[in-house]
Amino acid sequence: MTFFENESNLDRFIRCTTPIVPAYSLPKTQIKNLNRLWYPLESKTVEYFRLSDFWDCYDEWSAYGAGVPILSETGETLVQYYVPYLSAIQIFTSHSALNALREETESGDSGSESCSDEWRWEGCSSSEEGFDHQEPLDRLGYSYLQYFERCTPYSRVPLMDKIRGLGERHAGLRSLRSVDLSPASWMAVAWYPIYHIPMNRSIKDLSTCFLTYHTLSSSFQDVQKEEKERISVGAFGMATYKTQGRLWDNDRLLCLLSVADSWLKQLRVHHHDFTYFTTTPYYL
């Protein structure tokens, strides 16, 4: 675990829980076929990532937790581990990608029916509970998958277990690319603390839970140049629960909370976990 100079505990949490995936370049022959409402500017190159690579980032975190170096107010250092859980996801894609996914599904065994909080594609934007947006399809895209978790934290399974389960009925969770998704595609991850090392430390605020919001579309992604090009799918918004004391960057948390709130209002989405996180006596 690495401590960087002038990096806050919140910076470290975001850094240690951000998926970083390989970047691929879209062939020039395919760039001209992109939806111009999603990619309004002519670009010589368009970078994207594969959802399969994205989910793979959560595999180890789901099994063992993501370790985050924490510096206490007294100067003590420790590593706090958080396990990710899928809180919500909405995937909207193009008509051509949707047809390809439908053909792929119809050629095999589609499996069991979806649960009460999960909807498969209907060829249009859903107006089911939790989502009542009526934007034109060209702008919003075609609904492929919507899932909102409503179980208590103790009844949930780690993120990768949930994705594998959803993937049995939604092959696109692994085959789709970020360039196939509309700007309205997003997901939220709930991070719950499990343990910290050393175990004998008693530090205020280690019980804080986080709710991070991530866009899944190439329209919003930044390409990080490292040894080879990679894409960092960092959180654009956040909410917290059981936040007390000054261990975290409270001013920045308020900004990230405001962004998450604006995003949900823009899409007219009722996100159960966001409501829970922000209507308790401990929220920030």
TANOR-V369893 format. One line per field, one symbol per residue. ss: DSSP state (A for helix, B for strand, O for the rest). phi: phi as a letter, one per 40 degrees, with the letter a starting at -180 (. if undefined). A space follows every 50 residues. Layout:
ss=???
phi=???
This chain:
ss=OOOOOOOOAAAAAAAAOOBBBBOBBOOAAAAOOOOOOOOOOOOOOOBBOB AAAAAAAAAAAAAAOBBBBBBOOOOOBBBBBBBBBBBBBBBBBOAAAAAA AAAAAAOOOOOOOOOOOBBBOOOOOOOOOOBOOOOOAAAAOBBBBBBBOO OOAAAOOOAAAAAAAAAOOOOAAAAOBAAABOOOOBBBBBBBBBBBBOOO OOOOOOOOBBBBBBBOOAAAOBBBBOOOBBBBBOOOBBBBBOOOOOOOOA AAAAAAAAAAAAAAAAAOBOOAAAAAAAOOOOOO
phi=.bbbcgccccdcccccbccbbcbbccddccccccccccbcccbcbbcabc cccccccccccccbgccbcbbcccgcbabcbbbcbccaabbbbccccccc cccccccbccgcccccbbbccbgaccbcdgabcbcdccccgccbababcb ccdcccbddcccccccccbbccdbccbcccbccccaabbcbbcbabbccc cbbcgcccbbbbbbcbccdbcbcccbcacbbcbcccaabbbgcbgbcbcc cccccccccccccccccfbcbdcccccbbbcbcb
